[in-house]
């Protein structure tokens, strides 16, 4: 492998047209409902069923849990 002059390498790097990263600006999402984080333990089989139901209904596990809790208060 031949040796390169450092100035030649710097010039080569400067001359190449590399794309510069541009930061994407995304607006802040304002939530209509105030939420708090809550964690608890759940039976392993119930969690599997919850994940499967969320997948089948094309929704989130969070939404299923919130709906179930709301329904329990009716």
C-alpha positions as a Markdown table, in Angstrom:
| # | Residue | x | y | z |
|---|---|---|---|---|
| 1 | Unk | 0.0 | 0.0 | 0.0 |
| 2 | Unk | 1.4 | 3.3 | -1.0 |
| 3 | Unk | 1.8 | 6.2 | 1.4 |
| 4 | Unk | -0.5 | 9.3 | 0.8 |
| 5 | Unk | 0.4 | 12.8 | 1.5 |
| 6 | Unk | -1.9 | 14.0 | 4.4 |
| 7 | Unk | -2.7 | 17.2 | 2.5 |
| 8 | Unk | -3.9 | 15.2 | -0.5 |
| 9 | Unk | -6.2 | 13.2 | 1.7 |
| 10 | Unk | -7.6 | 16.3 | 3.3 |
| 11 | Unk | -8.2 | 17.9 | -0.1 |
| 12 | Unk | -9.9 | 14.7 | -1.3 |
| 13 | Unk | -12.2 | 14.7 | 1.7 |
| 14 | Unk | -13.1 | 18.4 | 1.3 |
| 15 | Unk | -13.8 | 18.0 | -2.4 |
| 16 | Unk | -16.2 | 15.1 | -2.0 |
| 17 | Unk | -19.9 | 16.2 | -1.9 |
| 18 | Unk | -21.1 | 14.5 | 1.3 |
| 19 | Unk | -24.7 | 15.0 | 2.5 |
| 20 | Unk | -24.9 | 16.9 | 5.7 |
| 21 | Unk | -27.5 | 15.7 | 8.3 |
| 22 | Unk | -30.5 | 18.0 | 8.6 |
| 23 | Unk | -32.4 | 18.0 | 11.8 |
| 24 | Unk | -36.1 | 17.4 | 11.4 |
| 25 | Unk | -38.4 | 19.6 | 13.4 |
| 26 | Unk | -41.5 | 17.9 | 14.7 |
| 27 | Unk | -44.3 | 19.7 | 16.6 |
| 28 | Unk | -45.0 | 18.8 | 20.1 |
| 29 | Unk | -48.1 | 16.6 | 20.5 |
| 30 | Unk | -50.6 | 18.1 | 22.9 |
| 31 | Unk | -52.5 | 15.4 | 24.8 |
| 32 | Unk | -56.2 | 16.0 | 25.3 |
| 33 | Unk | -56.4 | 13.7 | 28.4 |
| 34 | Unk | -54.0 | 14.0 | 31.3 |
| 35 | Unk | -52.1 | 10.7 | 31.9 |
| 36 | Unk | -50.0 | 9.3 | 34.7 |
| 37 | Unk | -47.7 | 6.4 | 34.6 |
| 38 | Unk | -48.8 | 3.3 | 36.5 |
| 39 | Unk | -47.2 | -0.1 | 36.7 |
| 40 | Unk | -48.4 | -3.4 | 38.1 |
| 41 | Unk | -47.8 | -7.1 | 37.9 |
| 42 | Unk | -50.0 | -9.2 | 35.6 |
| 43 | Unk | -50.3 | -13.0 | 35.1 |
| 44 | Unk | -48.1 | -14.1 | 32.3 |
| 45 | Unk | -50.9 | -15.8 | 30.4 |
| 46 | Unk | -53.1 | -12.7 | 30.7 |
| 47 | Unk | -50.3 | -10.6 | 29.2 |
| 48 | Unk | -50.0 | -13.0 | 26.3 |
| 49 | Unk | -53.8 | -12.9 | 25.7 |
| 50 | Unk | -53.7 | -9.1 | 25.9 |
| 51 | Unk | -50.9 | -8.8 | 23.4 |
| 52 | Unk | -52.7 | -11.1 | 21.0 |
| 53 | Unk | -56.0 | -9.3 | 21.3 |
| 54 | Unk | -54.3 | -5.9 | 20.7 |
| 55 | Unk | -52.7 | -7.4 | 17.6 |
| 56 | Unk | -55.9 | -8.8 | 16.3 |
| 57 | Unk | -57.9 | -5.6 | 16.9 |
| 58 | Unk | -55.0 | -3.4 | 15.6 |
| 59 | Unk | -54.9 | -1.3 | 18.7 |
| 60 | Unk | -52.6 | -0.8 | 21.6 |
| 61 | Unk | -52.5 | -2.8 | 24.9 |
| 62 | Unk | -52.8 | 0.5 | 26.7 |
| 63 | Unk | -56.1 | 1.3 | 24.9 |
| 64 | Unk | -57.5 | -2.2 | 25.7 |
| 65 | Unk | -56.6 | -1.8 | 29.4 |
| 66 | Unk | -58.0 | 1.7 | 29.6 |
| 67 | Unk | -61.3 | 0.6 | 27.9 |
| 68 | Unk | -61.6 | -2.4 | 30.2 |
| 69 | Unk | -61.1 | -0.2 | 33.3 |
| 70 | Unk | -63.7 | 2.3 | 32.0 |
| 71 | Unk | -66.2 | -0.5 | 31.3 |
| 72 | Unk | -65.8 | -1.8 | 34.8 |
| 73 | Unk | -67.0 | 1.6 | 36.2 |
| 74 | Unk | -70.2 | 1.6 | 34.1 |
